[in-house]
């Protein structure tokens, strides 16, 4: 018997709607359906512009207005003009709305933990979820500037180092690699970029400033769940745009032949192979590009 791909997708959709309570009139038993609960969650403790809520949830203007009105009627949210721009409206949670937000967070965490606890291979389950979430949200992955010492940046870098250690025959120890000063990846010398999928880090790249007449691209990494979605190309393009804005005209990078997909990407993006330009013990391929 051959299982139809369409049938498998529809089975998945049914399982998700049942597990997440999409069909429940009272999502997580709090007295309102999932749509209103998601809007409340998206407003969050800090408040959020209505236009940002609509874009984030991909909601029709009319539907979002009705959901916001229902939260206002319950005394959970207020919608007011932005003092800095009267064309914008900002939604905030009331004290009661903040209590509901906290209740939803606790119940959702408990439900998620229960799902993991009853699965024999939770890491495999999480990997599958990451893959699906990245595929479904590919058009909403945003690339933002981040400090190299921020939590999202550290997560990406540690994931990158772990992958290199697994793929390089000699392993990988960042302490033995070429020295990388975080200040070289902060403005005005450089920048560190992180790709966020619904707030979770899914990739990174660094633009490292130097005093040698060129800057370097460092630490390009994409999470396995987000590969094949064009994210590495987007990260490289963003890094090049920042380089041009900083007046940088020449970029260099290095990689290892154990990462043929990386070398192939650079070649497709117009990088040309050059002679070794550093004494880092790990790379054996070197590239340059004029921007």
LUMLO-182022 format. One record per residue: residue in three letters; x, y, z of N, C-alpha, C in turn. Coordinates in steps of 0.001 Angstrom, whole numbers, plus 500000, padded with zeros to 6 digits. Layout:
REM residues N
<r ALA <X Y Z> <X Y Z> <X Y Z>>;
...
END
This chain:
REM residues 291
<r UNK <500842 498803 500000> <500000 500000 500000> <500876 501245 500000>>;
<r UNK <500568 502198 499127> <501290 503462 499069> <500417 504560 499664>>;
<r UNK <500944 505232 500653> <500186 506301 501300> <500284 507576 500472>>;
<r UNK <499151 508160 500174> <499106 509396 499406> <499713 510554 500203>>;
<r UNK <500596 511365 499593> <501130 512541 500297> <500025 513471 500784>>;
<r UNK <498974 513633 499975> <497868 514492 500375> <497170 513934 501612>>;
<r UNK <496958 512622 501637> <496312 511995 502788> <497159 512164 504048>>;
<r UNK <498468 512081 503892> <499361 512228 505041> <499317 513665 505578>>;
<r UNK <499275 514639 504682> <499179 516033 505114> <497864 516282 505835>>;
<r UNK <496774 515737 505283> <495474 515963 505911> <495397 515278 507277>>;
<r UNK <496015 514109 507407> <496066 513455 508723> <496818 514338 509714>>;
<r UNK <497920 514895 509254> <498701 515796 510107> <497853 516999 510524>>;
<r UNK <497153 517600 509577> <496318 518761 509893> <495259 518419 510934>>;
<r UNK <494633 517245 510785> <493614 516842 511760> <494226 516637 513139>>;
<r UNK <495405 516039 513170> <496060 515800 514461> <496407 517118 515153>>;
<r UNK <496899 518084 514374> <497294 519371 514957> <496078 520139 515466>>;
<r UNK <495007 520165 514674> <493826 520911 515118> <493228 520302 516385>>;
<r UNK <493297 518974 516493> <492784 518316 517704> <493685 518602 518895>>;
<r UNK <494990 518453 518694> <495941 518622 519793> <495975 520058 520301>>;
<r UNK <495875 521038 519404> <496003 522441 519809> <494685 523071 520211>>;
<r UNK <493584 522359 520057> <492304 522887 520497> <491693 523914 519575>>;
<r UNK <492042 523860 518286> <491518 524824 517323> <489991 524804 517288>>;
<r UNK <489390 523621 517459> <487945 523485 517343> <487203 523758 518652>>;
<r UNK <487957 523944 519727> <487312 524150 521021> <486732 525554 521132>>;
<r UNK <485517 525659 521659> <484936 526966 521926> <485651 527668 523086>>;
<r UNK <486244 526850 523966> <486966 527405 525110> <488395 526871 525078>>;
<r UNK <489280 527599 524414> <490666 527148 524270> <491353 527084 525634>>;
<r UNK <491868 525907 525966> <492531 525641 527247> <491629 525956 528441>>;
<r UNK <490306 525910 528186> <489357 526085 529276> <489277 527488 529839>>;
<r UNK <489697 528502 529057> <489692 529864 529573> <488494 530684 529101>>;
<r UNK <487551 530035 528393> <486310 530713 528085> <486239 531457 526775>>;
<r UNK <487273 531317 525926> <487233 531982 524618> <487929 531089 523592>>;
<r UNK <487592 531216 522300> <488198 530357 521275> <489656 530720 521015>>;
<r UNK <490304 529882 520206> <491733 530023 519949> <492078 531370 519324>>;
<r UNK <491238 531860 518395> <491560 533107 517712> <491771 534256 518678>>;
<r UNK <490853 534440 519604> <490976 535523 520584> <492187 535294 521489>>;
<r UNK <492429 534027 521848> <493574 533712 522708> <494891 534033 522007>>;
<r UNK <494960 533750 520703> <496198 534040 519952> <496435 535537 519849>>;
<r UNK <495374 536308 519653> <495537 537757 519593> <496014 538283 520942>>;
<r UNK <495420 537781 522028> <495843 538199 523361> <497320 537887 523579>>;
<r UNK <497732 536695 523179> <499127 536289 523328> <500052 537167 522502>>;
<r UNK <499620 537534 521298> <500457 538333 520406> <500608 539768 520909>>;
<r UNK <499573 540303 521540> <499698 541635 522151> <500795 541604 523199>>;
<r UNK <500750 540588 524066> <501794 540374 525056> <501896 541456 526111>>;
<r UNK <502783 541276 527062> <502917 542228 528177> <503343 543625 527756>>;
<r UNK <504054 543745 526627> <504577 545047 526211> <503645 545816 525288>>;
<r UNK <502576 545183 524814> <501703 545843 523849> <502270 545727 522445>>;
<r UNK <501413 545989 521445> <501858 545830 520068> <500950 546627 519136>>;
<r UNK <501544 547151 518073> <500765 547880 517076> <499779 546927 516407>>;
<r UNK <498578 547419 516147> <497552 546584 515511> <498029 546096 514151>>;
<r UNK <498704 546957 513416> <499213 546551 512097> <500224 545423 512218>>;
<r UNK <501027 545435 513288> <502005 544362 513493> <501303 543058 513872>>;
<r UNK <500252 543149 514670> <499476 541956 515033> <498879 541329 513782>>;
<r UNK <498291 542176 512924> <497668 541680 511700> <498694 540989 510805>>;
<r UNK <499881 541603 510661> <500918 541011 509811> <501453 539723 510412>>;
<r UNK <501667 539720 511725> <502246 538549 512381> <501318 537347 512299>>;
<r UNK <500020 537581 512516> <499051 536488 512512> <498433 536257 511137>>;
<r UNK <498748 537142 510179> <498206 537034 508816> <496682 536991 508853>>;
<r UNK <496099 537980 509545> <494660 538021 509723> <494022 539088 508844>>;
<r UNK <492815 538818 508407> <492004 539812 507715> <491714 540971 508672>>;
<r UNK <491694 542191 508123> <491478 543377 508957> <490176 543289 509740>>;
<r UNK <489112 542864 509081> <487824 542774 509745> <487813 541764 510867>>;
<r UNK <488418 540604 510628> <488458 539570 511662> <489264 540042 512859>>;
<r UNK <490413 540668 512603> <491223 541153 513713> <490458 542199 514516>>;
<r UNK <489730 543071 513837> <488947 544089 514545> <487918 543438 515467>>;
<r UNK <487264 542388 514986> <486256 541712 515811> <486900 541029 517012>>;
<r UNK <488065 540418 516791> <488750 539739 517897> <489229 540748 518939>>;
<r UNK <489760 541874 518489> <490198 542901 519425> <489007 543470 520199>>;
<r UNK <487896 543652 519493> <486709 544188 520160> <486213 543221 521230>>;
<r UNK <486299 541923 520944> <485859 540940 521945> <486747 540991 523182>>;
<r UNK <488054 541205 522998> <488953 541318 524146> <488690 542614 524915>>;
<r UNK <488365 543683 524182> <488019 544936 524855> <486730 544769 525667>>;
<r UNK <485756 544095 525073> <484480 543894 525771> <484664 543093 527053>>;
<r UNK <485657 542200 527075> <485935 541407 528277> <486778 542169 529293>>;
<r UNK <487238 543350 528894> <488096 544111 529792> <489523 543610 529828>>;
<r UNK <489940 542900 528770> <491285 542316 528728> <492282 543159 527949>>;
<r UNK <491796 544054 527079> <492699 544827 526230> <492111 546201 525951>>;
<r UNK <492988 547125 525613> <492581 548453 525154> <493314 548739 523847>>;
<r UNK <492685 549507 522986> <493298 549914 521718> <493240 551434 521651>>;
<r UNK <494414 552062 521550> <494489 553522 521558> <495389 554009 520433>>;
<r UNK <495316 555302 520157> <496190 555899 519147> <497626 555900 519652>>;
<r UNK <498560 555729 518723> <499976 555854 519044> <500288 557339 519210>>;
<r UNK <500753 557786 520382> <501043 559211 520581> <502043 559764 519573>>;
<r UNK <502936 558912 519096> <503958 559368 518156> <503485 559371 516710>>;
<r UNK <502392 558664 516436> <501877 558573 515065> <500391 558241 515151>>;
<r UNK <499546 559237 514980> <498111 559056 515169> <497478 558156 514114>>;
<r UNK <498244 557810 513071> <497728 556874 512070> <497804 555441 512572>>;
<r UNK <498593 555209 513605> <498774 553860 514145> <497948 553677 515408>>;
<r UNK <497494 552438 515609> <496796 552094 516840> <497601 551034 517581>>;
<r UNK <497642 551168 518884> <498419 550269 519729> <497480 549517 520665>>;
<r UNK <497649 548205 520732> <496866 547375 521649> <497704 547081 522892>>;
<r UNK <497095 547212 524053> <497745 546892 525322> <496822 545989 526130>>;
<r UNK <497410 545158 526956> <496630 544334 527861> <496362 545087 529149>>;
<r UNK <495157 544924 529667> <494808 545475 530975> <495393 544572 532063>>;
<r UNK <495326 544980 533329> <495787 544070 534397> <495113 542701 534331>>;
<r UNK <493796 542682 534040> <493111 541394 533907> <493619 540641 532680>>;
<r UNK <493910 541386 531597> <494461 540759 530402> <495828 540149 530656>>;
<r UNK <496632 540820 531471> <497950 540285 531819> <497822 538996 532625>>;
<r UNK <496809 538939 533491> <496593 537702 534263> <496165 536564 533338>>;
<r UNK <495314 536887 532343> <494912 535868 531373> <496104 535422 530534>>;
<r UNK <496932 536359 530160> <498147 536027 529401> <499010 535035 530184>>;
<r UNK <499223 535330 531454> <500044 534445 532286> <499393 533074 532427>>;
<r UNK <498062 533034 532558> <497369 531753 532685> <497531 530919 531416>>;
<r UNK <497383 531567 530256> <497563 530856 528978> <498994 530329 528844>>;
<r UNK <499961 531147 529235> <501356 530724 529138> <501596 529472 529983>>;
<r UNK <501092 529477 531196> <501292 528331 532086> <500601 527082 531540>>;
<r UNK <499355 527224 531100> <498618 526070 530579> <499258 525534 529295>>;
<r UNK <499699 526437 528430> <500320 526015 527179> <501632 525287 527436>>;
<r UNK <502431 525794 528387> <503688 525134 528732> <503427 523741 529284>>;
<r UNK <502431 523627 530136> <502098 522326 530732> <501650 521342 529665>>;
<r UNK <500830 521825 528727> <500339 520949 527656> <501485 520510 526750>>;
<r UNK <502389 521435 526455> <503539 521089 525616> <504437 520068 526304>>;
<r UNK <504673 520251 527598> <505513 519309 528329> <504874 517928 528382>>;
<r UNK <503554 517879 528519> <502862 516592 528543> <503020 515857 527216>>;
<r UNK <502974 516606 526123> <503158 515993 524808> <504556 515403 524684>>;
<r UNK <505551 516126 525144> <506928 515616 525096> <507091 514403 526009>>;
<r UNK <506487 514460 527181> <506656 513377 528155> <506078 512060 527657>>;
<r UNK <505044 512116 526835> <504436 510858 526402> <505005 510339 525082>>;
<r UNK <505984 511057 524519> <506601 510583 523272> <507909 509874 523597>>;
<r UNK <508167 508703 522972> <509386 507948 523303> <510669 508619 522816>>;
<r UNK <510570 509500 521815> <511757 510170 521271> <511482 511675 521150>>;
<r UNK <511492 512386 522278> <511118 513802 522260> <511984 514666 521363>>;
<r UNK <513289 514378 521269> <514147 515197 520422> <513788 515035 518946>>;
<r UNK <513434 513804 518557> <512999 513576 517176> <511686 514311 516901>>;
<r UNK <510805 514302 517895> <509537 515014 517753> <509784 516512 517599>>;
<r UNK <510666 517074 518427> <510969 518497 518344> <511608 518854 517009>>;
<r UNK <512502 517991 516515> <513140 518253 515229> <512109 518290 514109>>;
<r UNK <511143 517360 514168> <510092 517343 513148> <509226 518598 513240>>;
<r UNK <508935 519033 514462> <508141 520244 514651> <508890 521472 514123>>;
<r UNK <510194 521536 514408> <511001 522657 513916> <510990 522708 512388>>;
<r UNK <511106 521541 511771> <511119 521473 510314> <509808 521994 509740>>;
<r UNK <508699 521565 510310> <507388 521972 509804> <507147 523453 510066>>;
<r UNK <507484 523926 511271> <507270 525335 511597> <508096 526240 510684>>;
<r UNK <509327 525829 510388> <510168 526637 509498> <509609 526669 508083>>;
<r UNK <509119 525506 507614> <508559 525452 506258> <507292 526292 506149>>;
<r UNK <506420 526203 507143> <505172 526943 507095> <505396 528444 507287>>;
<r UNK <506421 528793 508043> <506672 530205 508322> <507817 530805 507553>>;
<r UNK <508215 530200 506442> <509410 530655 505718> <509312 532121 505305>>;
<r UNK <508122 532583 504925> <507971 533964 504478> <507951 534950 505638>>;
<r UNK <507892 534447 506864> <507870 535325 508030> <509179 535293 508810>>;
<r UNK <510180 534588 508290> <511490 534596 508940> <512118 535973 508740>>;
<r UNK <512480 536619 509835> <513080 537946 509743> <514552 537893 510125>>;
<r UNK <515326 538789 509535> <516756 538886 509819> <516996 540198 510546>>;
<r UNK <517566 540100 511744> <517734 541282 512583> <519185 541397 513040>>;
<r UNK <519588 542638 513334> <520897 542857 513927> <520865 542382 515373>>;
<r UNK <521939 541755 515802> <521993 541215 517160> <523403 541368 517705>>;
<r UNK <523517 541616 518991> <524843 541651 519598> <525420 540237 519602>>;
<r UNK <526707 540086 519298> <527307 538736 519280> <527225 537998 520613>>;
<r UNK <526993 538746 521709> <526886 538111 523021> <525442 537924 523475>>;
<r UNK <524478 538241 522610> <523075 538052 522968> <522741 536560 522996>>;
<r UNK <521661 536221 523676> <521265 534809 523789> <520997 534166 522426>>;
<r UNK <520258 534822 521498> <520046 534196 520178> <521357 533975 519418>>;
<r UNK <522275 534960 519503> <523555 534825 518811> <524371 533678 519387>>;
<r UNK <524409 533587 520709> <525176 532509 521355> <524592 531150 520993>>;
<r UNK <523259 531046 520956> <522635 529778 520554> <523103 529381 519158>>;
<r UNK <523067 530328 518220> <523474 530031 516844> <524946 529632 516784>>;
<r UNK <525795 530386 517466> <527228 530103 517412> <527556 528755 518043>>;
<r UNK <526940 528439 519157> <527209 527139 519779> <526716 525999 518901>>;
<r UNK <525582 526200 518227> <525077 525184 517299> <526030 525026 516120>>;
<r UNK <526540 526135 515643> <527498 526137 514526> <528771 525372 514915>>;
<r UNK <529310 525682 516098> <530534 525011 516541> <530309 523509 516719>>;
<r UNK <529156 523135 517255> <528865 521712 517460> <528779 520985 516121>>;
<r UNK <528198 521631 515115> <528104 520988 513811> <529477 520832 513176>>;
<r UNK <530313 521868 513295> <531670 521749 512743> <532447 520635 513448>>;
<r UNK <532291 520519 514759> <532997 519472 515505> <532580 518087 515034>>;
<r UNK <531310 517951 514637> <530812 516653 514179> <531229 516362 512747>>;
<r UNK <531380 517392 511920> <531634 517179 510499> <533107 517200 510112>>;
<r UNK <533935 517885 510882> <535365 517942 510569> <536056 516695 511107>>;
<r UNK <536897 516092 510288> <537628 514900 510718> <538509 515205 511924>>;
<r UNK <539025 516432 512005> <539894 516819 513117> <539136 517432 514266>>;
<r UNK <537776 517429 514166> <536973 518095 515171> <537075 519601 515024>>;
<r UNK <536520 520324 515983> <536596 521787 515929> <536603 522343 517337>>;
<r UNK <537573 523198 517594> <537689 523895 518872> <537777 525380 518560>>;
<r UNK <536730 526169 518897> <536768 527591 518559> <537960 528322 519149>>;
<r UNK <538520 527802 520240> <539689 528450 520847> <540924 528319 519969>>;
<r UNK <540950 527306 519101> <542098 527093 518210> <541911 527759 516851>>;
<r UNK <540703 528234 516566> <540435 528909 515303> <540983 530328 515364>>;
<r UNK <540963 531012 514220> <541434 532393 514179> <540643 533232 515177>>;
<r UNK <541332 534116 515875> <540701 534938 516912> <539586 535789 516300>>;
<r UNK <538458 535834 516995> <537305 536582 516508> <536847 537520 517616>>;
<r UNK <537152 538806 517460> <536785 539813 518449> <535346 540258 518197>>;
<r UNK <534521 540161 519225> <533111 540541 519071> <532951 541989 518632>>;
<r UNK <533872 542859 519047> <533770 544268 518655> <533902 544446 517144>>;
<r UNK <534550 543481 516491> <534677 543556 515030> <533363 543226 514330>>;
<r UNK <532405 542673 515075> <531098 542350 514500> <530000 543203 515140>>;
<r UNK <530407 544387 515578> <529455 545387 516062> <529681 546675 515272>>;
<r UNK <528618 547455 515037> <528801 548750 514376> <529765 549611 515209>>;
<r UNK <530614 550427 514584> <530614 550709 513140> <531533 549804 512327>>;
<r UNK <532232 548847 512994> <533184 548020 512254> <532508 546885 511487>>;
<r UNK <531436 546345 512042> <530783 545205 511412> <529386 545039 511958>>;
<r UNK <528858 543838 511815> <527503 543579 512296> <527322 542076 512440>>;
<r UNK <526443 541682 513355> <526085 540272 513496> <524589 540163 513269>>;
<r UNK <524196 539275 512363> <522805 539123 511971> <522271 537764 512412>>;
<r UNK <521052 537759 512922> <520393 536523 513342> <519057 536409 512619>>;
<r UNK <518757 535231 512098> <517460 534958 511477> <516536 534408 512551>>;
<r UNK <515346 535004 512668> <514379 534599 513679> <513128 534056 513015>>;
<r UNK <512734 532851 513418> <511494 532235 512954> <510528 532228 514123>>;
<r UNK <509531 533125 514068> <508584 533281 515179> <509331 533493 516485>>;
<r UNK <510376 534305 516430> <511131 534664 517619> <512255 533722 517988>>;
<r UNK <512332 532543 517354> <513374 531567 517676> <514510 531647 516657>>;
<r UNK <515779 531612 517110> <516915 531729 516185> <517014 530543 515245>>;
<r UNK <517155 530859 513942> <517226 529816 512920> <518443 529950 512022>>;
<r UNK <519297 530928 512266> <520480 531100 511446> <521212 532367 511827>>;
<r UNK <522447 532505 511342> <523235 533690 511663> <524337 533883 510634>>;
<r UNK <524892 535087 510658> <526091 535387 509878> <526725 536639 510487>>;
<r UNK <528044 536697 510442> <528750 537855 510958> <529504 538581 509859>>;
<r UNK <529513 539902 509931> <530358 540736 509075> <531439 541299 509976>>;
<r UNK <532662 540836 509782> <533772 541198 510651> <534626 542276 509986>>;
<r UNK <534712 543431 510637> <535572 544487 510126> <537035 544198 510411>>;
<r UNK <537912 544635 509524> <539350 544480 509717> <540034 545794 509335>>;
<r UNK <541330 545855 509540> <542134 547004 509113> <543045 546610 507960>>;
<r UNK <542603 545653 507158> <543436 545111 506088> <542922 545454 504694>>;
<r UNK <541963 546363 504612> <541429 546737 503303> <540269 545866 502855>>;
<r UNK <539823 544968 503714> <538661 544125 503405> <537980 543749 504712>>;
<r UNK <536752 543294 504601> <536025 542734 505752> <535805 541255 505481>>;
<r UNK <535432 540508 506518> <535237 539064 506368> <533805 538655 506728>>;
<r UNK <533327 537657 506018> <532069 537000 506374> <532420 535830 507290>>;
<r UNK <531816 535789 508453> <532130 534762 509435> <530853 534107 509962>>;
<r UNK <530986 532857 510345> <529965 532123 511099> <528612 532052 510406>>;
<r UNK <528619 531789 509117> <527341 531573 508437> <526808 530201 508850>>;
<r UNK <525607 530196 509406> <524988 528941 509855> <523478 529044 509707>>;
<r UNK <522872 527940 509278> <521415 527840 509193> <520999 526565 509909>>;
<r UNK <519978 526650 510738> <519486 525479 511462> <519039 524406 510481>>;
<r UNK <519276 523138 510784> <518852 522059 509884> <517395 522157 509481>>;
<r UNK <516534 522612 510389> <515098 522694 510100> <514772 523766 509078>>;
<r UNK <515688 524734 508869> <515420 525843 507952> <516224 525736 506662>>;
<r UNK <516919 524646 506461> <517729 524510 505250> <516857 524185 504040>>;
<r UNK <517291 524685 502902> <516529 524490 501671> <515486 525560 501444>>;
<r UNK <515422 526558 502331> <514427 527621 502217> <515029 528923 501688>>;
<r UNK <516303 528887 501290> <516952 530088 500767> <517449 531032 501847>>;
<r UNK <517508 530570 503093> <517876 531448 504194> <519362 531813 504165>>;
<r UNK <520224 530887 503805> <521659 531196 503732> <521912 532299 502702>>;
<r UNK <521238 532224 501579> <521383 533260 500550> <520900 534603 501077>>;
<r UNK <519781 534601 501808> <519258 535846 502381> <520243 536442 503390>>;
<r UNK <520813 535609 504228> <521773 536083 505217> <522996 536693 504539>>;
<r UNK <523489 536030 503505> <524642 536557 502779> <524312 537885 502109>>;
<r UNK <523135 537976 501529> <522720 539212 500865> <522617 540357 501871>>;
<r UNK <522060 540075 503049> <521948 541100 504086> <523331 541554 504555>>;
<r UNK <524244 540599 504716> <525597 540953 505143> <526282 541834 504103>>;
<r UNK <526090 541515 502828> <526684 542324 501765> <526074 543722 501744>>;
<r UNK <524779 543821 501986> <524120 545133 502018> <524690 545992 503146>>;
<r UNK <524904 545386 504311> <525493 546124 505423> <526916 546548 505079>>;
<r UNK <527664 545684 504391> <529033 546033 504001> <529031 547260 503092>>;
<r UNK <528148 547260 502108> <528086 548408 501196> <527714 549680 501946>>;
<r UNK <526766 549569 502875> <526350 550738 503654> <527491 551273 504512>>;
<r UNK <528432 550409 504888> <529580 550816 505694> <530754 551266 504844>>;
<r UNK <530586 551256 503531> <531662 551676 502641> <532696 550598 502372>>;
<r UNK <532372 549364 502715> <533281 548243 502475> <533116 547758 501034>>;
<r UNK <534198 547606 500318> <534121 547225 498904> <534613 545810 498628>>;
<r UNK <535368 545227 499558> <535911 543889 499348> <535606 543003 500545>>;
<r UNK <535087 541828 500258> <534792 540854 501305> <535597 539590 501066>>;
<r UNK <535977 538947 502143> <536643 537652 502064> <535984 536689 503049>>;
<r UNK <536167 535406 502787> <535696 534380 503713> <536504 533119 503513>>;
<r UNK <536413 532226 504483> <537066 530927 504358> <536100 529845 504772>>;
<r UNK <536350 528626 504302> <535529 527488 504661> <536363 526223 504538>>;
<r UNK <535758 525104 504806> <536455 523819 504761> <535801 522938 503706>>;
<r UNK <536596 522160 503006> <536069 521305 501939> <535141 520228 502478>>;
<r UNK <535092 520052 503812> <534130 519127 504401> <532720 519714 504369>>;
<r UNK <532603 520970 503937> <531309 521645 503827> <531068 522022 502362>>;
<r UNK <530892 521033 501492> <530769 521333 500059> <529562 522206 499728>>;
<r UNK <528496 522109 500522> <527320 522943 500258> <527645 524416 500466>>;
<r UNK <528536 524719 501419> <528925 526111 501658> <529737 526642 500480>>;
<r UNK <530727 525865 500048> <531539 526298 498907> <530675 526480 497666>>;
<r UNK <529733 525575 497449> <528842 525691 496296> <528001 526950 496360>>;
<r UNK <527510 527293 497564> <526716 528507 497726> <527538 529732 497366>>;
<r UNK <528766 529808 497876> <529592 530983 497615> <529866 531140 496119>>;
<r UNK <530126 530045 495470> <530393 530112 494031> <529155 530587 493267>>;
<r UNK <527984 530107 493659> <526749 530541 492992> <526463 532018 493234>>;
<r UNK <526943 532548 494364> <526691 533946 494694> <527768 534878 494159>>;
<r UNK <528659 534359 493348> <529636 535212 492683> <530962 535396 493388>>;
<r UNK <531250 534569 494383> <532549 534625 495048> <533578 533874 494216>>;
<r UNK <534813 534371 494198> <535882 533688 493454> <536912 533144 494440>>;
<r UNK <537415 531969 494113> <538393 531330 494989> <539727 532051 494896>>;
<r UNK <540397 532236 496035> <541686 532915 496092> <542660 532086 496922>>;
<r UNK <543904 532583 497030> <544905 531911 497848> <544590 532125 499332>>;
<r UNK <545184 531269 500160> <545001 531398 501610> <545399 532803 502058>>;
<r UNK <544591 533402 502945> <544898 534743 503438> <544986 534809 504957>>;
<r UNK <544931 533652 505638> <545083 533659 507093> <545763 532359 507528>>;
<r UNK <546047 532268 508825> <546717 531067 509352> <545779 530222 510211>>;
<r UNK <544483 530384 510032> <543504 529566 510737> <543719 528104 510349>>;
<r UNK <543817 527168 511320> <544119 525774 510992> <542951 524998 510366>>;
<r UNK <541744 525533 510423> <540592 524764 509982> <540208 524943 508515>>;
<r UNK <540199 526122 507952> <539766 526254 506553> <540827 525797 505559>>;
<r UNK <540351 525351 504394> <541265 525032 503296> <540764 525597 501968>>;
<r UNK <539673 526357 502022> <539146 527042 500839> <538947 528506 501202>>;
<r UNK <539321 529400 500262> <539284 530826 500537> <538670 531564 499358>>;
<r UNK <537815 532551 499674> <537050 533238 498632> <537074 534752 498843>>;
<r UNK <536800 535459 497743> <536737 536926 497787> <535634 537410 496865>>;
<r UNK <535047 538570 497228> <533999 539154 496381> <534050 540658 496511>>;
<r UNK <533926 541353 495379> <533815 542805 495369> <532340 543179 495482>>;
<r UNK <532035 544075 496394> <530656 544497 496580> <530498 546003 496349>>;
END
